[in-house]
Amino acid sequence: MVKFEDLDLDRIVEDVLSGGELDRETARALLNCPDQRLGDLLAATLRVRQAAFGRRVKLCMLRNARSGICPEDCGYCSQSRLSRADIPVYKLQSIQQLVEGADRAAQAGARRYCMVTSGRGPDARDIEHFGETCERIRERFPELEICLSLGLMEREQADALKGAGAGWVNHNLNTSRRFYPSICTTHTWDDRVRTIENVREAGLATCSGGIVGMGESEDDLLDLAYATRRLNIDSVPVNFLNPIRGTPMEGRRELTPQACLKALCLFRLLNPASEVRAAGGRELNLGELQGYALYAVNSIFVDGYLTTPGLAVAATREMIERMGFEVEEQD
């Protein structure tokens, strides 16, 4: 077994930047980095992050376009059919409401606006609705990146959204293929991969990552990280479980800030040129150390998530500047 102390971090950085893939035992050793050596791992990861993104940080803003009312049984989600969480429940928001959300994102300095719906996947009316929404947003905010997360998607649906001006589609793998049935039984890991393939074939950029801290093993986390690399994902959001009261995972709280940072380093070193985003659960699980996530990621969410709050825009900008990074502004 390879230990972190046996690793040559300079050589690892050189190999990664030259296109090499970490071998699995090296990746495992990175995850098992002793906490007292975490600074060394972060410094090495920063070199890889800076090679593609400098010290820029992209701000992204989420919009929960339809809340609750979901037939899927994802155990981590406050909107699933298993959830008894006290959350707002509403049908699909109007085009005007969604365009107003884009205005709010642009005013906050977000580069990407992500519209998300609960549910298994979009129907024809959803595609038409979001198609018109994308066209309206593109007219008003041509520099704003538009991302949609609508569930399982067919190629024809992805084609329509691409034609309307969407740029990205998010559909997270969430965990490994092996562990997936432990968190959801109403669809499969391979269903999610097919959506990613449909999105890419339509010419849209892919956005897919996972959730750390759901009870997965170290091998499951490694499998997920390698899957994002081998699927050549363009944008990789890394979430950390927020055990929301009323969900099947409400009592699970096993992450430390250090473990979260090591996971982010792993995803960056396996995806050196992809966007890597610190996503849901960042504030809860990293706490005062969340600024150090910027050593690995080049993108973060501001102002909250789908059903949970997050760090406000002004506080996020202050954190970025305090850590010696800079917000990526619109042209």
Kinemage of the C-alpha trace (Angstrom):
@kinemage 1
@onewidth
@group {chain A} dominant
@subgroup {mainchain}
@vectorlist {calphas} color= white
{ca met a 1} P 0.000 0.000 0.000
{ca val a 2} L 1.334 3.409 -1.005
{ca lys a 3} L 1.471 5.951 1.803
{ca phe a 4} L 1.246 9.704 1.391
{ca glu a 5} L 4.729 10.052 2.871
{ca asp a 6} L 6.078 7.982 -0.042
{ca leu a 7} L 4.677 10.335 -2.693
{ca asp a 8} L 6.713 12.834 -4.666
{ca leu a 9} L 4.216 15.689 -5.018
{ca asp a 10} L 6.384 17.593 -7.496
{ca arg a 11} L 6.460 14.574 -9.797
{ca ile a 12} L 2.716 14.065 -9.423
{ca val a 13} L 2.064 17.663 -10.450
{ca glu a 14} L 4.371 17.317 -13.459
{ca asp a 15} L 2.696 14.063 -14.523
{ca val a 16} L -0.799 15.504 -14.185
{ca leu a 17} L 0.064 18.639 -16.138
{ca ser a 18} L 1.593 16.536 -18.912
{ca gly a 19} L -1.632 14.568 -19.288
{ca gly a 20} L -0.905 11.578 -17.082
{ca glu a 21} L -3.566 9.897 -14.981
{ca leu a 22} L -2.987 9.208 -11.312
{ca asp a 23} L -2.716 5.514 -10.601
{ca arg a 24} L -5.332 4.298 -8.155
{ca glu a 25} L -2.997 3.647 -5.240
{ca thr a 26} L -1.543 7.131 -5.535
{ca ala a 27} L -5.072 8.541 -5.576
{ca arg a 28} L -5.898 6.495 -2.479
{ca ala a 29} L -2.811 7.820 -0.718
{ca leu a 30} L -3.925 11.376 -1.498
{ca leu a 31} L -7.286 10.718 0.140
{ca asn a 32} L -5.422 9.387 3.171
{ca cys a 33} L -3.108 12.367 3.436
{ca pro a 34} L -2.400 13.005 7.144
{ca asp a 35} L -4.133 16.154 8.286
{ca gln a 36} L -0.803 17.689 9.275
{ca arg a 37} L 0.371 17.358 5.642
{ca leu a 38} L -2.805 18.766 4.123
{ca gly a 39} L -1.069 22.076 3.440
{ca asp a 40} L 1.434 20.291 1.206
{ca leu a 41} L -1.343 18.584 -0.743
{ca leu a 42} L -3.246 21.833 -1.160
{ca ala a 43} L -0.128 23.651 -2.384
{ca ala a 44} L 0.544 20.951 -4.982
{ca thr a 45} L -3.079 20.965 -6.114
{ca leu a 46} L -3.017 24.746 -6.446
{ca arg a 47} L -0.232 24.458 -8.998
{ca val a 48} L -2.483 22.269 -11.160
{ca arg a 49} L -5.483 24.530 -10.649
{ca gln a 50} L -3.470 27.638 -11.580
{ca ala a 51} L -2.151 26.078 -14.781
{ca ala a 52} L -5.651 26.103 -16.295
{ca phe a 53} L -7.479 28.822 -14.359
{ca gly a 54} L -4.934 31.080 -12.704
{ca arg a 55} L -6.431 32.453 -9.497
{ca arg a 56} L -9.831 33.202 -11.026
{ca val a 57} L -13.029 31.992 -9.353
{ca lys a 58} L -16.282 31.654 -11.293
{ca leu a 59} L -19.470 32.443 -9.364
{ca cys a 60} L -22.547 30.364 -10.138
{ca met a 61} L -26.121 30.849 -8.964
{ca leu a 62} L -28.869 28.219 -8.686
{ca arg a 63} L -32.600 28.616 -9.274
{ca asn a 64} L -34.988 25.935 -8.024
{ca ala a 65} L -37.462 26.161 -10.891
{ca arg a 66} L -39.768 23.401 -9.577
{ca ser a 67} L -39.605 22.250 -5.980
{ca gly a 68} L -40.723 18.940 -4.500
{ca ile a 69} L -43.321 16.796 -6.272
{ca cys a 70} L -40.657 14.253 -7.316
{ca pro a 71} L -41.418 10.543 -7.889
{ca glu a 72} L -37.796 9.429 -7.448
{ca asp a 73} L -36.508 7.930 -4.186
{ca cys a 74} L -33.051 9.514 -3.882
{ca gly a 75} L -32.267 9.189 -0.174
{ca tyr a 76} L -30.167 12.354 0.094
{ca cys a 77} L -32.733 14.684 -1.472
{ca ser a 78} L -35.254 16.830 0.378
{ca gln a 79} L -37.488 16.828 -2.712
{ca ser a 80} L -37.782 13.057 -3.226
{ca arg a 81} L -40.904 11.028 -2.586
{ca leu a 82} L -39.285 9.604 0.562
{ca ser a 83} L -38.594 13.002 2.064
{ca arg a 84} L -40.635 14.545 4.868
{ca ala a 85} L -38.485 17.675 4.914
{ca asp a 86} L -40.195 21.000 5.466
{ca ile a 87} L -39.468 22.663 2.131
{ca pro a 88} L -41.389 24.881 -0.285
{ca val a 89} L -43.370 22.857 -2.831
{ca tyr a 90} L -44.408 24.522 -6.078
{ca lys a 91} L -44.954 23.802 -9.750
{ca leu a 92} L -42.774 25.017 -12.594
{ca gln a 93} L -42.026 28.708 -12.300
{ca ser a 94} L -43.040 31.041 -15.095
{ca ile a 95} L -40.695 32.168 -17.817
{ca gln a 96} L -40.795 35.670 -16.348
{ca gln a 97} L -39.780 34.369 -12.904
{ca leu a 98} L -36.876 32.432 -14.406
{ca val a 99} L -35.700 35.442 -16.429
{ca glu a 100} L -35.868 37.535 -13.252
{ca gly a 101} L -33.626 34.917 -11.638
{ca ala a 102} L -31.140 35.392 -14.462
{ca asp a 103} L -31.227 39.133 -13.842
{ca arg a 104} L -30.488 38.542 -10.167
{ca ala a 105} L -27.578 36.249 -11.080
{ca ala a 106} L -26.127 38.793 -13.489
{ca gln a 107} L -26.466 41.593 -10.941
{ca ala a 108} L -24.593 39.444 -8.406
{ca gly a 109} L -21.720 38.950 -10.838
{ca ala a 110} L -22.433 35.264 -11.427
{ca arg a 111} L -21.036 33.911 -14.676
{ca arg a 112} L -23.353 30.896 -14.755
{ca tyr a 113} L -27.074 30.618 -14.020
{ca cys a 114} L -28.340 27.119 -13.278
{ca met a 115} L -32.059 26.303 -13.468
{ca val a 116} L -33.046 23.054 -11.763
{ca thr a 117} L -36.300 21.091 -11.619
{ca ser a 118} L -37.383 18.249 -9.402
{ca gly a 119} L -38.745 15.188 -11.206
{ca arg a 120} L -37.568 12.189 -13.184
{ca gly a 121} L -37.077 14.100 -16.383
{ca pro a 122} L -38.619 16.784 -18.604
{ca asp a 123} L -41.723 16.325 -20.725
{ca ala a 124} L -42.424 18.142 -24.001
{ca arg a 125} L -43.953 21.130 -22.199
{ca asp a 126} L -40.893 21.470 -19.970
{ca ile a 127} L -38.573 21.490 -22.972
{ca glu a 128} L -40.682 24.125 -24.717
{ca his a 129} L -40.845 26.186 -21.508
{ca phe a 130} L -37.102 26.130 -20.931
{ca gly a 131} L -36.391 26.613 -24.610
{ca glu a 132} L -38.269 29.909 -24.584
{ca thr a 133} L -36.676 30.816 -21.255
{ca cys a 134} L -33.182 30.253 -22.662
{ca glu a 135} L -33.963 32.405 -25.694
{ca arg a 136} L -35.217 35.239 -23.474
{ca ile a 137} L -32.195 35.043 -21.192
{ca arg a 138} L -29.796 34.945 -24.123
{ca glu a 139} L -31.371 38.095 -25.553
{ca arg a 140} L -31.063 40.035 -22.284
{ca phe a 141} L -27.827 38.603 -20.896
{ca pro a 142} L -25.715 37.311 -23.798
{ca glu a 143} L -22.621 36.785 -21.599
{ca leu a 144} L -24.424 34.736 -18.926
{ca glu a 145} L -23.767 30.999 -19.132
{ca ile a 146} L -27.005 28.988 -18.980
{ca cys a 147} L -27.073 25.575 -17.331
{ca leu a 148} L -30.121 23.324 -16.969
{ca ser a 149} L -30.642 20.380 -14.629
{ca leu a 150} L -33.906 18.700 -15.613
{ca gly a 151} L -33.300 15.011 -14.843
{ca leu a 152} L -32.971 12.138 -17.288
{ca met a 153} L -32.866 13.496 -20.821
{ca glu a 154} L -33.167 12.092 -24.337
{ca arg a 155} L -30.990 13.223 -27.219
{ca glu a 156} L -33.849 15.043 -28.972
{ca gln a 157} L -34.580 17.030 -25.828
{ca ala a 158} L -30.941 17.997 -25.493
{ca asp a 159} L -30.893 19.050 -29.158
{ca ala a 160} L -33.851 21.368 -28.568
{ca leu a 161} L -32.237 23.025 -25.565
{ca lys a 162} L -28.973 23.467 -27.432
{ca gly a 163} L -30.844 25.170 -30.246
{ca ala a 164} L -32.520 27.516 -27.774
{ca gly a 165} L -29.216 28.730 -26.369
{ca ala a 166} L -28.474 26.531 -23.361
{ca gly a 167} L -24.765 25.895 -22.879
{ca trp a 168} L -24.536 23.268 -20.134
{ca val a 169} L -26.638 20.471 -18.740
{ca asn a 170} L -26.057 19.188 -15.229
{ca his a 171} L -26.780 15.575 -14.380
{ca asn a 172} L -24.712 14.279 -11.494
{ca leu a 173} L -23.425 10.729 -11.255
{ca asn a 174} L -23.683 11.218 -7.469
{ca thr a 175} L -21.645 8.154 -6.488
{ca ser a 176} L -20.155 4.955 -7.890
{ca arg a 177} L -22.083 2.429 -9.959
{ca arg a 178} L -21.673 -0.111 -7.147
{ca phe a 179} L -23.069 2.117 -4.411
{ca tyr a 180} L -25.822 3.740 -6.461
{ca pro a 181} L -28.603 1.252 -5.540
{ca ser a 182} L -27.982 2.164 -1.885
{ca ile a 183} L -29.066 5.756 -2.495
{ca cys a 184} L -31.676 5.358 -5.257
{ca thr a 185} L -33.721 2.503 -6.750
{ca thr a 186} L -36.029 4.311 -9.189
{ca his a 187} L -33.324 4.770 -11.813
{ca thr a 188} L -29.763 3.546 -12.296
{ca trp a 189} L -26.252 4.921 -12.520
{ca asp a 190} L -26.182 3.845 -16.169
{ca asp a 191} L -29.363 5.861 -16.834
{ca arg a 192} L -27.420 8.901 -15.679
{ca val a 193} L -24.470 8.079 -17.917
{ca arg a 194} L -26.832 7.839 -20.903
{ca thr a 195} L -28.096 11.334 -20.180
{ca ile a 196} L -24.514 12.618 -20.087
{ca glu a 197} L -23.849 10.961 -23.441
{ca asn a 198} L -27.038 12.442 -24.933
{ca val a 199} L -26.050 15.892 -23.733
{ca arg a 200} L -22.568 15.654 -25.216
{ca glu a 201} L -23.858 14.340 -28.548
{ca ala a 202} L -26.158 17.364 -28.764
{ca gly a 203} L -23.146 19.664 -28.479
{ca leu a 204} L -23.876 20.828 -24.942
{ca ala a 205} L -21.172 20.985 -22.291
{ca thr a 206} L -21.446 18.336 -19.589
{ca cys a 207} L -21.757 19.108 -15.885
{ca ser a 208} L -21.603 16.078 -13.619
{ca gly a 209} L -20.099 15.270 -10.250
{ca gly a 210} L -21.296 13.725 -7.052
{ca ile a 211} L -22.035 13.867 -3.355
{ca val a 212} L -19.439 12.945 -0.748
{ca gly a 213} L -20.486 11.603 2.646
{ca met a 214} L -23.505 9.390 1.915
{ca gly a 215} L -21.965 6.276 3.445
{ca glu a 216} L -19.905 5.331 0.405
{ca ser a 217} L -16.591 3.561 0.803
{ca glu a 218} L -13.233 4.995 -0.145
{ca asp a 219} L -13.318 2.838 -3.277
{ca asp a 220} L -16.714 4.264 -4.205
{ca leu a 221} L -15.329 7.785 -3.953
{ca leu a 222} L -12.345 6.804 -6.067
{ca asp a 223} L -14.644 5.188 -8.649
{ca leu a 224} L -16.715 8.359 -8.866
{ca ala a 225} L -13.666 10.579 -9.284
{ca tyr a 226} L -12.213 8.350 -12.009
{ca ala a 227} L -15.607 8.234 -13.760
{ca thr a 228} L -15.663 12.030 -14.068
{ca arg a 229} L -12.242 11.886 -15.709
{ca arg a 230} L -12.971 9.024 -18.077
{ca leu a 231} L -16.284 10.521 -19.136
{ca asn a 232} L -14.350 13.729 -19.879
{ca ile a 233} L -16.787 15.864 -17.899
{ca asp a 234} L -16.455 19.577 -18.643
{ca ser a 235} L -17.693 20.855 -15.274
{ca val a 236} L -17.453 18.766 -12.089
{ca pro a 237} L -19.515 19.885 -9.061
{ca val a 238} L -18.446 18.232 -5.809
{ca asn a 239} L -21.189 18.265 -3.176
{ca phe a 240} L -20.885 17.303 0.469
{ca leu a 241} L -23.899 15.727 2.107
{ca asn a 242} L -26.126 18.130 3.954
{ca pro a 243} L -28.151 15.701 6.099
{ca ile a 244} L -31.487 17.489 5.846
{ca arg a 245} L -34.021 16.715 8.548
{ca gly a 246} L -36.854 14.623 7.131
{ca thr a 247} L -34.703 12.738 4.611
{ca pro a 248} L -33.472 9.144 5.030
{ca met a 249} L -29.941 10.484 5.519
{ca glu a 250} L -30.834 13.068 8.164
{ca gly a 251} L -28.695 11.385 10.822
{ca arg a 252} L -25.579 10.897 8.723
{ca arg a 253} L -22.765 13.323 9.520
{ca glu a 254} L -19.351 11.770 8.987
{ca leu a 255} L -17.291 14.337 7.078
{ca thr a 256} L -14.527 16.530 8.433
{ca pro a 257} L -13.373 19.732 6.717
{ca gln a 258} L -10.034 18.052 6.057
{ca ala a 259} L -11.671 15.047 4.364
{ca cys a 260} L -13.669 17.404 2.151
{ca leu a 261} L -10.539 19.278 1.069
{ca lys a 262} L -8.740 16.024 0.262
{ca ala a 263} L -11.680 14.950 -1.912
{ca leu a 264} L -11.576 18.256 -3.794
{ca cys a 265} L -7.853 17.798 -4.398
{ca leu a 266} L -8.517 14.331 -5.803
{ca phe a 267} L -11.137 15.603 -8.256
{ca arg a 268} L -8.860 18.438 -9.390
{ca leu a 269} L -5.820 16.217 -9.901
{ca leu a 270} L -7.912 13.789 -11.959
{ca asn a 271} L -9.557 16.628 -13.923
{ca pro a 272} L -6.795 19.220 -14.356
{ca ala a 273} L -8.427 21.161 -17.208
{ca ser a 274} L -12.093 20.783 -16.236
{ca glu a 275} L -14.016 23.218 -14.127
{ca val a 276} L -14.253 21.829 -10.597
{ca arg a 277} L -16.881 23.395 -8.333
{ca ala a 278} L -17.345 23.317 -4.573
{ca ala a 279} L -21.088 22.804 -4.467
{ca gly a 280} L -23.818 21.909 -1.972
{ca gly a 281} L -22.867 21.394 1.659
{ca arg a 282} L -19.694 23.452 1.320
{ca glu a 283} L -20.525 25.869 4.096
{ca leu a 284} L -21.809 23.205 6.494
{ca asn a 285} L -18.984 20.710 6.057
{ca leu a 286} L -15.942 22.919 5.516
{ca gly a 287} L -16.889 25.697 7.888
{ca glu a 288} L -14.022 28.109 8.487
{ca leu a 289} L -11.803 26.139 6.098
{ca gln a 290} L -14.035 26.599 3.045
{ca gly a 291} L -11.720 29.257 1.639
{ca tyr a 292} L -9.067 26.575 1.163
{ca ala a 293} L -11.368 24.831 -1.293
{ca leu a 294} L -10.212 27.481 -3.763
{ca tyr a 295} L -6.815 25.791 -3.893
{ca ala a 296} L -8.556 22.988 -5.814
{ca val a 297} L -11.716 24.469 -7.326
{ca asn a 298} L -12.176 27.337 -9.733
{ca ser a 299} L -15.920 27.696 -9.275
{ca ile a 300} L -18.382 27.977 -6.381
{ca phe a 301} L -22.075 28.583 -5.821
{ca val a 302} L -23.266 31.741 -4.116
{ca asp a 303} L -26.405 32.628 -2.214
{ca gly a 304} L -27.723 29.158 -1.454
{ca tyr a 305} L -28.755 25.880 -3.010
{ca leu a 306} L -32.041 24.243 -3.952
{ca thr a 307} L -33.616 23.988 -0.504
{ca thr a 308} L -30.757 25.013 1.806
{ca pro a 309} L -29.091 28.386 2.426
{ca gly a 310} L -25.534 29.252 1.496
{ca leu a 311} L -22.983 32.009 1.791
{ca ala a 312} L -24.262 35.371 0.522
{ca val a 313} L -22.672 37.049 -2.483
{ca ala a 314} L -20.867 39.797 -0.573
{ca ala a 315} L -19.449 37.364 1.984
{ca thr a 316} L -18.353 35.011 -0.790
{ca arg a 317} L -16.513 37.774 -2.600
{ca glu a 318} L -14.817 38.797 0.632
{ca met a 319} L -13.706 35.215 1.242
{ca ile a 320} L -12.296 34.919 -2.278
{ca glu a 321} L -10.303 38.118 -1.939
{ca arg a 322} L -9.091 37.234 1.561
{ca met a 323} L -7.687 33.961 0.226
{ca gly a 324} L -5.749 35.759 -2.516
{ca phe a 325} L -8.042 34.854 -5.437
{ca glu a 326} L -10.160 37.015 -7.711
{ca val a 327} L -13.721 36.783 -8.968
{ca glu a 328} L -13.987 36.015 -12.671
{ca glu a 329} L -15.979 38.958 -13.978
{ca gln a 330} L -18.152 39.073 -17.086
{ca asp a 331} L -16.590 40.595 -20.194
